Amino acid sequence: MCNFLTLVFATFVVQIFSETPSVDNEACGEDAADPCGMQQVTLLQVSADIESTEEGSANSSWANFVENSTTVSVDYEHPEWLSHCKAIYLDLGSNNGVQIRKFYEPALYPEAEVLPFFDKHFGSPSERCPPGNQTGLCVLGMEPNPLHSDRLSKLQQVYRAKGWYVHFYPFAAAYADGTAIFEIDLTDGGNEYWGAGLAMAHKDRVQVRTVNFASFLKSLPVGVALMKMDIEGAEWDVMAGLEEQGLLCKNFIDEAYIEVHDEMGSVTHWARPRSMNQIDMSVRQQVCNAGSSSFIEMDDELYFHDFNHTANDFGHHSACDAVQEKGHNRTEK
């Protein structure tokens, strides 16, 4: 019986009767008017039974997940250098990758709220910019939206060429391993998150892989020093999983900043009001030998629309680049 239940809960898939459309990657090229870094995306939350809500509420457009007894072999396809990490920044909901650019190229984003947190956990910009095999710093992102994949792939390629340990996972953080349907608003080019979760016209749907985030976290070689969580209502399922597995502790997540969506997201597993106060209470009640994690509410989107929509300028504005440029100028003189 136990083995059967394990199989049943191994994966969840969304019961969708219409054909899942494909994403036109050609429309996401560097010269497109909107290079797919500014599109709106909503994860239809894992939910065994959707709460009945008033017409027009955020929950009204979410699809039901159904059980699937097919066994899933969980392979996160971690990069080979992951075992060398000494400190990890984890970016849940990477979107167009701008938060990770702030980590390595902070001079471009001087007013970003996250910069003091980077300094606190990973050192100054000049300490962060040497190659990862010298610093032991690793930056991991998780972004399932296929409209961002081309840009993130290029960003990862450029940063890896500089020796920085950067990797993006094309997954959606969730309560369980399986698949889910993303609703992508192809018309909202300027407001990435506004209206997310609402039933709107002009939406397209794509299937993405979900991962049990608690299990993913435990697969990392060291705890996460700093984590960003901006996953459009999926935070309630993720927080429920972390709480159940006792991972709201400093040895797993030292500090996290989170955008709270108090009117959207499944609470099937969370089973309480959606609020930062409830998150604080959950963290305080977690029994931890090394102390509880620190969660703060912060939405650092001042530079949400990044300066560069192409890969041409990636990786040229780190503190190490500034030092090299000064040395080059002295040599020329």
N, C-alpha and C positions, 0 to 999 in steps of 0.2 A: 504493500500500500504506500509506504514512504517513497519507494522508487517511482511509483506512478505519479505521486504528487510532485515529486522533483521534476519529472518530465513535463507535467502539465504547466508548471510555473517557470519552466526554463525560458520560454519565449512568449511574447505577446505580439500579435499582429493586428492591424486595424482592419475592420470589416468594411471594405469599400467596394461597391458594386460597379462603379464606373472605372474605366481604364485609366491608369495613372499616366499622365502626359510626360513627355520628356522635356528636358530643359535645353533650349537652344544656346549652346555655348558660343556660337558665332556672334550672338547679340551682346556678349559680355567681353568683347575685345577691348583693347586699349584705346581705340579711337571712337568707341561708342559714346553716344551722348551721356548715357548713364552706364558706366563700366561695371554695373552689377555690384558696386560697393555700397549702394544707397538703397537697396531694395528692402521691402518689409517682409518679414518671415514670422510665422507663428507655428509652434509645435502643437499639434492636437494632443492633449495630455492623456497619459495612461489613465483609464478610468473604467472600472468594472461596471459601475452604473452611474450615469451622469445625473447630477442633481437636477431636479426640476427647478427651473428658474423663470423669472418673468421674461416675456418676449423682448428680445433685443439685448439681453444680458450677455456678458462675455462668454458664459458657459454654453450658450445656445448653439454655437457652431461646432462644438467639439465632437469628434467621432468616438464611438465605443471601441475599446480594445477587446478582443476575444482571445480565449486561451488556445494555445497550440501545443500539442504534445510532442512536437519534434524537438529532439535534443540539439542544443546549440553548443558548439565548441568555441569557447571564448578565446579569441586571439586578438589582442589589442594592437598587434604589429608595432610594438615599441621600437624606437630606434636603437641601434646597437650600442650607442654611447650612454644610454640611460643609466646603466649600472655605475657610471663614473660621477653621477650627480651628487653634489654635496648640499645644494640648496635649490629648491624648485619654486618658480612662480608659475601658477596654473591659472589660465585665462579661460573660464567657462563662458561660452558665448562670444567667441573672438570677433565675429562679424568681419569687418574689413581689415582686421589686424592692427588697428591704430594703437591699442593699448600696449602691444608688444613693441611697436616702434618707439613708444615713449620710454620703454625700458632701456633700449640701446641707443636711441637718438633723442634724448630729452631736450636738447637745445632747441629743437623744433617746436616744443610744446611747453614753454616756460611757465604757463599758468595752470597746468594740469594738476588736479588735486591729488593724483596718485603719486607724484614724484617724491614727496617726503616718505611715503611708505616704501618705495623702492630703495631709497637711501638707508632707511632704518633696517631693512631686512637683508639687503644685498650689497651695501656699500655705495660709495659715491659713483657718479658716472665714469670717472677714470678707473675705478676699481672694477666696474662691470664690463668694460669694453674689451679687455684682452680676450683671447680665445678661451673657449670653455674648458679645454684640457689644462689650462692654467688656473682658472678661477673656480672650477667645479660648479658654476652656475648653469642652470638649465631652465628654459622657458618653454612651457607646453601650452598649446591652445586646443580648444575643442569647438568646432564649428561645423554643423551638418549641412548648412545651406549651400547647395551646389552652385548658386550664383556667385558665391565668394571664393570658390575653390581655385579658380585660375589665379587670382590676385594673391591668395595665401600661398599657393605653390611657388609663385615667383618670389615672394617675400622670404619664404623658407629657404629657397635655393640661394638667394643672394646672401642671406645671413649665415647660412652654413658655409658658404665659400669664404667668409671672413673668420671662420672657426667658431662661431657662436652656436651653442647647442640649442637649437630651436626646432620644434616639431609641432605640426598641426594634425589633430585627429579629426576625421570627418564623421564624428559621432554626435548624437544628441544625448546629453546627460539625462538619465531617467531613473526610475525605481527598479526597472527590470531590463534584462537583455532582450532584444527582439527587433521589431521594426515599427515605424510610426509614419504618419502622413504629415508632411509640412505643407502649410498653406502659405503661398508666396504671393504677396500683393505686387503685381508687376506695374502698377500705376503710381504708387506712392514713392516717388523718387527723392523726396526731400525729408520725409519724416519716418525714419526707420522703424520706430516702435509704436508710434501713435496709432491707437485703434487695434492693436494686436489682439487677436482672439475674437474679434467681432466678425459676424457674417457680413462679408462685403462682396460686391461685384468685382469682376476682373481678377479673381484669384485663380492661381494655378496650384496644382497639387503634385508633390513629388514624394516618393517613399525614401526614407532614410533609416539608417541603423541607430538603434538606441542601445546604450550600455548601462548596466547597473553601476551607478557611479560609485557607490560604496565599495563594490568589489574592484572597480578600476583603481580607486584610491589606494586600496590595500596592495595592489600589484606594483606600486611605485617603490623604488629602492629606499627612499627616505621620505620623511614627512614633508608636507607642503609648507613652505615658510610664509607665503602670501598667496591668496586666491581671490580672483574676481569672479562673481557670479551674477550674470545678467542674462537669464535664459527664459525670459518672457512667460513667467508663470509656472515653468517646470521646477522652480526652486522648491515648491512644497513637496513634490514627490522625492526630490533629491534629499531635502532635509529630513524627511521621514526615514529614508534608508540609512542616512548617516546616524540618526538617533538610534534606530533599531540595532545597528551593529556597533554602537559605542564608539563612534569615530569623531565625535565633537570634542576632541581632546587635542592639546597642543602638540603631542607627538605625531598626530596625523595632519592636523591643520592648525598652524600657529595663529594666523590671523586671516580674516576674510572680509572683503567689502562687497556688499550685495545691493542690487536694486530690487526692492520689494514690490511685487504686483499684488495689491490687496484686493483686486476685483477679478482676478483671473487665475486659472490653474486648478488642476484637480486636487481635491482634498480627501480623496478616497483613503489614502494612506496617512495623510497628515491629521485628519479627523479633528480639526480645531480651527478657529478663525485664522484667516490669512493676515498676519501682522508682524511687524518687527518685534513687538512686545512678546509675542508667542515664541518667536525664534530665540530671543534672549532667555526666556524661561526654560526652553528646551536645552539650551547650552548650559545654563546654570545647574540644571538638574542632572546633567550627565556626570556619571561617576568616573573620574579620571585620576590616574596616579600622577601624571605630569601636569595636571591643571587643565582647566577647560579652554577651549578655543576662544578667540575673541572675534565676534562678528559685529560689524558696524554697517549702518545703512549709508551708502554713498553711490551716487550715479555720476561718474566722471565722464561726461560727454561734451566737454567744452570744445574739443577738437574732433568731434565725431566725424565730420566730413574732412577726411585727411587731405593734406596738401597735395599729394601726388597720387594720381590714378594709374600710373604705370610703374614699371619696375626700374625705370631709368635712374631714379634718384634714391632708391633704397640703399641704405647702408653707408651713406657718405657723410653723415652728420653726427657720428659718435665722438666722445671725448678723445678717443685715440686718433681719429681722423684729424681733429683739430690740432693735436700735438704734431702729427706728421706734416700737416700743412705749414705750421709755423717753422718747423725745421727745414722744410723745402724752401720757404721764403728766405730764410737766413742764408741758405746755401747759394741761392741765386744772387743775393746781395754781395 
